[in-house]
Amino acid sequence: MPIPEDVTGDEIDKDVRQELMSLPKTLAEDVARNLVMVARLIDEDPEEAYAYSRIALRLASRVAAVREAAGFAAYATQKYSEALAEFRAARRMTGSVELWPVMADCERGLGRPEKALAMAGEPEVQKLDKAGQVEMRLVAAGARRDMGQIDAAIVTLQSSELASHSVQPWTARLRYAYADALLEVGREDEAREWFGKALEADKDGSTDASDRLAELDGVEFVDVLDEEADTADTSGTARAAEADDETGSAPEGRDEQDGPAAGPAAN
């Protein structure tokens, strides 16, 4: 697959670059450039990112960073079985527990919420940093909801991190998940409050809290372009009706597309 000339491979994280030093120089550069493309595209075009990850994987399957990138690309395209296999491989290579929450979420994606919930109670969770522990809490709450245990999901999300006024990278998503769970059990006023708190913390637009708030308040958004098009159609119909009144109706069976093309070609 083509890679833009401005992608050199130097853009990757220094730890990943260190891992790639075990490869021949030219091969390392090729792998690095493909990994850069994965990182660039994974949010806006997951399928394309996945394709680049497969190339990197073919070139350097024994590099943990490559297995991890392939896992995230598969995860982004909902290929959960494949993602889980890659994350497990990366974990075996590094011994790190960092991927534990996303591995548990893969179990959810595979329709095994009980397995995800069991992983939330494993010793590995205690080895995670704060961000990882919050991610695990979110996954566990999601698993509870998958199993129809919505009240238990709400309790799972209630934590010191949720109550904290400090805004961290995970704060918006945690508050949003809590608001969404509250709404599901009909606690609308509390849900509105927590969607508002999620919006306050959501500096990068990682949630649609603003839309959810508007929905709760009965606000309906109208696409301005669609509205203008509708207005134009209505005006055109009115003018046509006026013309018919003056000249008589069009012959029976004649459709609008039978008329001349719009614009210069009609002249």
Secondary structure by P-SEA (a helix, b strand, c coil): cccccccccccccaaaaaaaccccaaaaaaaaaaaaaaaacccccaaaaaaaaaaaaaaccccaaaaaaaaaaaaaacaaaaaaaaaaaaaaacccccaaaaaaaaaaaaccaaaaaaaaaccccccccaaaaaaaaaaaaaaaaaacaaaaaaaaaccccccccccccaaaaaaaaaaaaaaaacaaaaaaaaaaaaaaaccccccaaaaaaaaaabbbbbcaaaaaaaaaaaaaaaaaaaaaaaccccccccccccccccccccc
